Amino acid sequence: MSSKTLTVPARLLRRCFHKPRRIFHVDPVRLYYGSPQVVTGSAVRTVDLRSDSVTKPGAAMRRAMAEAEVGDDVFGEDPTVNELQKFAADMFGMEAALYVPTGTMSNLIAVMVHCRERGDEMIVGDLSHIHVYEQGGSAQLAGVHSAVVTTLGDGTFDLDQLISKIRHGYPKPHYPRSRLVCVENTHNIQGGRVLPLSFLQELRSVADKFGLAVHMDGARVMNAAVALGIQPNVILQHCDSVSVCLSKGLGAPVGTMLGGSKDFIQRAVRARKALGGGMCQWGILATAGKIALSDMIDRLEEDHRNARRFAQGLLQCDPPLYHVDLTTVETNILRFRLQDTQMTPAEFCERMTSVDEEEVKALGQGLQVLMFPFVGNTVRAVWHLGISEEDTQLAILKAQFVAQQHKLKSIREA
Ligand SMILES: *Cc1c(COP(=O)(O)O)cnc(C)c1O
């Protein structure tokens, strides 16, 4: 760990607060589609790192939405939805794609289409979004049983454990039929980890050997592609289906693309309607999705850079309060720990959010940095379209201030 003290404060403060109306780091894509944070004279500046789902559509995206050509998509007649679906299928290297309201619905549809026979089972990671954060929808709504494998630190799982979970006794009447295995890329709970291509390749051969379909919850698979410097179809060639969120770092207000074979998507259209996801003139939304997929992918690199910059800033904090493993910082999600277990992640997040007079005096302005306490006694911070390099530096400044205050408080109490 570096013992270097942060050098930002004085210079940064002068730049940030004494010329209130300037916009820094002008990034044309951000200005065009995103909602840049303009520094105003207001007393508190907010940096929202809770999730990449908080992005708001900017002027150009809203204009495109207002002008979108539409039709009734339940009849397959919305030209903008059709265009988006064709565009996504080509990008994924898959036969077809379907526009779906949310990632949760998209994953559920995939489970329903892959696991069609009563008594079908899917195998999922115990820390996967499908298993942890989707209310058990596959059991609740699709009647699909699940078996879990242990999610490893890099978002993968052990393939021997996977093989041990497959119901080799099927079709004996005691057993469900193992039908599907799901992976998550990038892995949210494990801090935006990118699944290695070699893992996906080996998984594919296991799946082929045992007759399993592979579904990828690729909510952030574009972050994975950018981090690996490859096209998404190189990742997705190992999957039968994929679910890709347009509403996270890609900046669309809603929407997820589900990709797969023609037959898979035909069945997915039926499942989507049964779940209440058949929408009429939603080319108005699809046009934002098209912009997200065509114009917003390269920009993700900037989020990855800022996440890394912040992680390095935490490591350089003096006094030290944060523990970060830089080798795990691959994309736009950062998980870190507090070295002092006296302070819980929830208390830390509260400190990062609250602004008091002492802070305003010391920093010249209040900084409110929003993050979530996360799985395994960690804190999660997520970068996105609404966060600039300057926001990132300010968040470091606040983390530094919180560390100093914490040290002073510990000394006073000792
Ligand atoms: C956000 C997310 C989803 C889908 O969430 P929705 O809010 O339903 O769109 C699925 N998987 C992962 C890993 C996610 O981060």
The ligand as an SDF file (V2000), in Angstrom:
LIG
                    3D

 15 15  0  0  0  0  0  0  0  0999 V2000
  -29.7240   -4.6970  -12.5410 C   0  0  0  0  0  0  0  0  0  0  0  0
  -29.4660   -6.1220  -12.7430 C   0  0  0  0  0  0  0  0  0  0  0  0
  -30.4420   -6.9820  -13.2570 C   0  0  0  0  0  0  0  0  0  0  0  0
  -31.8290   -6.5420  -13.6690 C   0  0  0  0  0  0  0  0  0  0  0  0
  -32.4200   -5.6080  -12.9010 O   0  0  0  0  0  0  0  0  0  0  0  0
  -33.7410   -4.8060  -13.2790 P   0  0  0  0  0  0  0  0  0  0  0  0
  -33.7530   -3.7690  -12.2250 O   0  0  0  0  0  0  0  0  0  0  0  0
  -34.8790   -5.7610  -13.1710 O   0  0  0  0  0  0  0  0  0  0  0  0
  -33.6150   -4.2530  -14.6560 O   0  0  0  0  0  0  0  0  0  0  0  0
  -30.0930   -8.2980  -13.4360 C   0  0  0  0  0  0  0  0  0  0  0  0
  -28.8720   -8.7480  -13.1190 N   0  0  0  0  0  0  0  0  0  0  0  0
  -27.9080   -7.9540  -12.6450 C   0  0  0  0  0  0  0  0  0  0  0  0
  -26.5650   -8.5020  -12.3630 C   0  0  0  0  0  0  0  0  0  0  0  0
  -28.1810   -6.6110  -12.4220 C   0  0  0  0  0  0  0  0  0  0  0  0
  -27.2170   -5.8130  -11.9270 O   0  0  0  0  0  0  0  0  0  0  0  0
  1  2  1  0
  2  3  1  0
  2 14  2  0
  3  4  1  0
  3 10  2  0
  4  5  1  0
  5  6  1  0
  6  7  2  0
  6  8  1  0
  6  9  1  0
 10 11  1  0
 11 12  2  0
 12 13  1  0
 12 14  1  0
 14 15  1  0
M  END
$$$$
